[in-house]
Amino acid sequence: MGGVGKLISTVVILAISLMLAIAVSHLVTSFSKHYTRVEVIASSAHHGDPSIVVVVKNLGSEVLSITDLYLNKVPAASLIGDSIQSINPDITESPIQIKPGERREIEVALIPSKWSSGEMIEVMIVTSTGNKYYTMVVLS
């Protein structure tokens, strides 16, 4: 094998090594996106005025930022004053940050005349990364 053949084989080996390095790098970064774990639990409380308490626990290793909350596929921010009295903490003003291992509660105070006991509500939480987490709650 001449000098040109050795040069071509070295270039081919380097190109294959570079492609494998890129593939492994992509695989490793995609794992971190798939293993962000969040637990979402919703419960209904009815002591005079109905409310929904959404409990969010960050089981992952990165800070979780909740940017939006939906009730029955409608943004909760657009329901304030119509069928929701308030959201505490107010997710409409700024995102809620949840550190790894931390547990936070979001209370949605409902306007009693707009909701009925036994009504099923789909709660969707949207994070800054665009991930969506769902839970269902039945008003009591």
Disulfide bonds with the S-S distance in Angstrom:
none
